[in-house]
Amino acid sequence: MSIARNLKIIKNELPEQVKLVAVSKTHPIESILEAYNAGHKIFGENKVQELVQKYEQLPKDIEWHMIGHLQTNKVKFIAPFVSLIHSVDSLKLLKEINKEAIKNNRTINVLLEIFIANEETKFGLDQEEALEILSSDEFKTLNNINVSGIMGMATYTDNINIIKSEFEKLYDIFTLLKTKYFSKNHEFKDVSMGMSSDFKIAIDSGSTIIRIGSIIFGEREYYK
Ligand SMILES: *Cc1c(COP(=O)(O)O)cnc(C)c1O
């Protein structure tokens, strides 16, 4: 099956308000161009070096999303062009992104990554840590970042009930944060959840951004 056709099938199933990030990590420039030429403009990568290389080689109207764990010392490489960072998991990282955003004379959109899975390996904040960051005085001084929502990953399992309860928990946390800190801010609107194996459950649970790799580009050599 071609990439263009895969994209078309997925897009036909998406409600209008759900944004599709095509996760192109490990896949070559040619594959991204195939999706681009089919009209898709939003791509996600999980490694800074790969993201920067692809940005440099591909058309400049692509919207690039950083979806992987981000180290503070690498923020500077993506700050000039990144559209949305999904994986912010500390105040320290927020401060660094704000600093680099100022240097680049722009505002950078970010999501707070929330830990919802019962696997040890997943990054992210718990609800308390997210509340702590958002209520801190320091957070209020970060004028060059826009927190537009939250992101999370469900446990890697076949058990639909576990996945569903984790996505519902993420949505509840989104509602709580919105009510408490962003009630007058219409920019706080996104819940990034759902991958190839679980995006339908995610959409049923209120997802606004899904991040899809394998069912567009094919299997990767390695997972994540
Ligand atoms: C790789 C990755 C995805 C996409 O995974 P698929 O199973 O290939 O759809 C989504 N989100 C994150 C954070 C990833 O690292």
The ligand as a Tripos MOL2 file, in Angstrom:
@<TRIPOS>MOLECULE
LIG
   15    15     1     0     0
SMALL
NO_CHARGES

@<TRIPOS>ATOM
      1 C1          6.7300    6.5660   17.5770 C.3       1 LIG1
      2 C2          5.7600    7.4010   18.2830 C.ar      1 LIG1
      3 C3          4.4270    7.4900   17.8370 C.ar      1 LIG1
      4 C4          3.8820    6.7300   16.6400 C.3       1 LIG1
      5 O1          3.8750    5.3580   16.8670 O.3       1 LIG1
      6 P1          3.1400    4.3400   15.8570 P.3       1 LIG1
      7 O2          2.8330    3.1870   16.7090 O.co2     1 LIG1
      8 O3          4.1460    4.0310   14.8050 O.co2     1 LIG1
      9 O4          1.9570    5.0160   15.3060 O.co2     1 LIG1
     10 C5          3.5720    8.3300   18.5360 C.ar      1 LIG1
     11 N1          3.9790    9.0400   19.6050 N.ar      1 LIG1
     12 C6          5.2420    8.9710   20.0650 C.ar      1 LIG1
     13 C7          5.6200    9.7730   21.2580 C.3       1 LIG1
     14 C8          6.1700    8.1580   19.4280 C.ar      1 LIG1
     15 O5          7.4270    8.1020   19.8870 O.3       1 LIG1
@<TRIPOS>BOND
     1     1     2 1
     2     2     3 ar
     3     2    14 ar
     4     3     4 1
     5     3    10 ar
     6     4     5 1
     7     5     6 1
     8     6     7 2
     9     6     8 1
    10     6     9 1
    11    10    11 ar
    12    11    12 ar
    13    12    13 1
    14    12    14 ar
    15    14    15 1
@<TRIPOS>SUBSTRUCTURE
     1 LIG1         1 GROUP 0 **** ****
